[in-house]
Amino acid sequence: MDDLKFRKICESKEAIEEILRTILDDKELKVLESIQQKSIDEPIFHGVILDCRCKISTNEIVDIEVQVALDDNPLYRMRYNGSILTVENSPKSKEFKYEEIPKLILIMLCEFDYFRMGKPIYEIDRVVRGTSVTASNGIREIYVNLNADVREKRLKSLFRIMTTVDDVDNDEFPKLSKKKVEVNDLYLGGEDNMSGLTKEIFLDGKAEGKAEGIEQGTIATYVKLYKEKLIKSSDAARMLNISVDEFLKLVK
């Protein structure tokens, strides 16, 4: 389950709800809104495309990230994502009060065990050193080890759905299973390890630019990938060897 597939799955509020109810152990949890994916990309900081954002019935904003490989510092990445979400969703007024900033739940689904303790779920607590006194700042930070050996049936089923290539028809996760089948139908695989969905967009972009030549076809491809929220503007600009501003002008 790479991040591109997961972003498509999270278009379903019901699928997200099944995931969160299991990880957060809350059978009554409700997803109020699946926030449409967008690139949070400003010149003053490194842009980011969050895999899944939603708002739940407690009014908390949830960010779920899929991390397949340990190629960066996940703890610092979560700190960065939380900072961006905090600023983006805080009140924009002169009467700003810190108690009004959003409460966040940051979840990373990992295909590795970062803490190497064999546990399926790690939640980070802020505590006063030398005591058991907690000092919450409104952020819950959770790391899920999808490779953990778990006995609890529902959690084991979720991990299987998230880590196996095959479609999984699971009665405990009907919405998630159904959405995975739909997404797998888009990701058929193909030449050069290009997924069905990405290849479709790539060929569409080439077709759009064919009349103007190869260069225009390449530009059209990256513009379409960006509009489909599959790449960041900074990545597209880098591949085209132009600035982010120049790329965004092409998008317009």
Secondary structure, 3 states (H helix, E strand, C coil): CCHHHHHHHCCCHHHHHHHHHHHCCCCCCCEEEEECCCEECCCCCCCEECCEEEEECCCCEEEEEEECCCCCCHHHHHHHHHHHHHHHCCCCCCCCCHHHCCCEEEEEEECCCCCCCCCCEEEECCECCCCCCECCCCEEEEEEECCCCCCCHHHHHHHHHHHCCCCCCCCCCHHHHHHHHHHHHHCCCCHHHCCHHHHHHHHHHHHHHHHHCHHHHHHHHHHHHHHCCCCCHHHHHHHHCCCHHHHHHHHC
